[in-house]
Amino acid sequence: MKKLFMYAVSILIGGTACTKADPATDQKPGEKPSQIELRLFDKQATAETKALYSQLWKIKDKGFMFGHHDDLIYGREWKEVAGRSDVYEIVGDYPAVFSVDFAELMDDRRTRATLNEARKKAILEARSRGEVITAMCHLNNPLTGGDSWDNSSKTVVKEILTDGSATNLKFKSWLDNLATFALSLKDGNGKLIPVIFRPFHEHTQSWSWWGSSCTTSEEFIALWKFTLSYLTVAKGVHNFIFAISPQRDNNGRKEDLLVRWPGDELVDFIGMDCYHGTNTQAFLSNLNALQELSLEKKKPAGVTETGIEGIRNGNVPYVSYWTEQILTPLVGKKISMVVMWRNEYDPLKQGIHFYGPWKGHPSADDFKTLFRSSISLFSKDLPNMYVLADGVTVN
């Protein structure tokens, strides 16, 4: 009831003040936390990675962490400026979750990509404040040389899995690049920085070379297992939490989240990319399914991508988007995070490719209401995410 009460109060708050309500919790003062044992795919995961995993499970009892893709690298009116953030410039706090794309660090664009150094700096910046880092990758097609959306060949994964083939060797070299980068990520104490890594996002859709139009379920699962094993066993990467993220835009059930499921032992975090637009019922149904699956599998879960391009309702700005389409559906849900897609750098405002808030957009005041809610968690609201949570064991 406290969560619902605080949300109702926040709706009535006027002005531009962005004072946060105290995060809600289900645990009573002095009450000993219940005990739970969680399991990671990587049995050699670092202590900090295990700690983060425990906190991802625990934090759902307080609320959801708000995240934004590329938030620390660029915004609508700026690019590569340390300390800037479109979110911060509205509410005076950073997102709790920083999302980034690893693809240009991995594939053949690596030597000419212009943002790779900025990506690393942003990860270090986020970790220095105790925030959570999650990553995906729009990898080029290693067989055809096309981009992620090149789904012209049905043999790409077969070639990746053929030991010694040109495509196999190329893909492994890309994983080598990723491993080198992952093992270079160190915090201020010299400890490896944990990353929630979702290697083949939206794998249930047909748009990508790893998706349903190019791979059988068996091939996708084999690719998933190969990638996880190569990174951990062959390359010694032990600071990844492996996340799956099917795309669920329409009304859904728990079973829909298990399509092309690699197996419980091969998934650490259950994500969901949900571009539901203004179909609140679709978002609600998938949140309910995600929560149910999370509790059943004993794996933390979250919305790994969402948003409306341009934050519009039809052809006009959706001024109440944040409370109506994000905050309200999440009230009472045991979900660890919700991550908005990126705000494209567009200082002349010639396009509408933005999904997160930015100062000057008509929905900015509504975003402040979301921020003030007791269940929305930003950087300053976080506990120490890199110390093992009370009542949680990770093996």
Secondary structure, 3 states (H helix, E strand, C coil): CHHHHHHHHHHHCCCCCCCCCCCCCCCCCCCCCCCEEECCCCCCCCHHHHHHHHHHHHHHHCCEEEEEECCCCECCCCECCCCCCCCHHHHCCCECEEEEECHHHHCCCCCCCCCHHHHHHHHHHHHHCCCEEEEECCCCCCCCCCCCCCCCCCCHHHHHCCCCCHHHHHHHHHHHHHHHHHCCCECCCCCECCEEECCCCCCCCCCCCCCCCCCCHHHHHHHHHHHHHHHHHHCCCCCEEEEECCECCCCCCHHHHHCCCCCHHHCCEEEEEECCCCCHHHHHHHHHHHHHHHHHHCCCEEEEEECCCCCEECCEECCCHHHHHHHHHHCCCCCCEEEECCECCCCCCCCCCECCCCCCCCCHHHHHHHHHCCCEEEHHHCCCCCCCCCCEEEC
